[in-house]
Amino acid sequence: MKIGIDLDGVVIDSETTFRTYEEIFDIDILKGDNLVNREEPKFQARYNWTDEQEQAFIEKYFLTVSKQFNVRFYRSI
C-alpha cells in the first residue's frame, strides 16, 4: 500500500477554500481589511493579523475548511 500526502495543493484544492474563509474571517469577524499581500500563499504573511487573531482563525475554521476541500481530478495521458 502506498500513502501520499498532498502538501502543495496538487491533489486537494485547499488554497481556494482557505482563502475564502480567510476573507470571511478578516471582514466579518475582525471587521477590517487587514490584507497586506494578496499574492502571498501563507495567510500569516498575507494578512496583518496578531498571533491571537491567527490562532482564532485556526480554531474557528480549520476543521470546517478541512471538510470542504475540493479534490482535483487529473486524467493521465
N, C-alpha and C positions, 0 to 999 in steps of 0.2 A: 504494500500500500504506500502511496506517495501522498504527502500532505503539503500543500502550498499555502503560503501566506502572502497576501497582497498588501504591499507596503506603499505603493506609489499610485494607486488608483487605476491600474490597468484592467483589473477584473471587476472591481466594485467601484462605482462612481460615488465615493464618499465626499469628494470635494464639493460637488454641486449641492448636495444635501446639507453639509456643514455650513457652506456659505449662506444658504437660505436662512438657517437658524441663527447664524451669527448676526445677520441683518435684523432679524426679528428681535433678538436679544438687545442689540445696540439701540435700536429705535424705540421699540415698545417697552422694554423693561428699563433700560438705562435712560430713556427719554433724551437721547442726544445723538450727535453724529460724530462719533469718535474714530471714524475711518481715517487712517493715515496713508496707507498704500494699498490700493485695490489689487495690484499685481502680486503682492506678497502672498506666497502659498500658506504660510502659517498664521493662524489668527492672532497669535501672540505678538506678531510684528505688524499685522495688517491693521489692528486697532490699538488705540491708545488707552487700553484698559489697565486698571490696577491689578495686582495679584489677586485681590479678593474678588474682583469682577470676573477675572478669568476662571477662578475656582467656582464661582456661582454659575457661570455658563456651563462648565463641565458637569456640575451636579444637576443642573436643570435639564440639559439637553443631550448629554452623551448617550444615554440609553435609548432615548427616543430616536435620535439620528441613527444609531446602530441598527435599529429595527427597520429603517426606511431606506437603506442603501439600495440603489438600483444596480443590478448585475448587468455588466456589458457582455454581450454575446459577440463572438468573432467567428467567422467562417474561415476555416483553413483552406488554403489554396493548393 
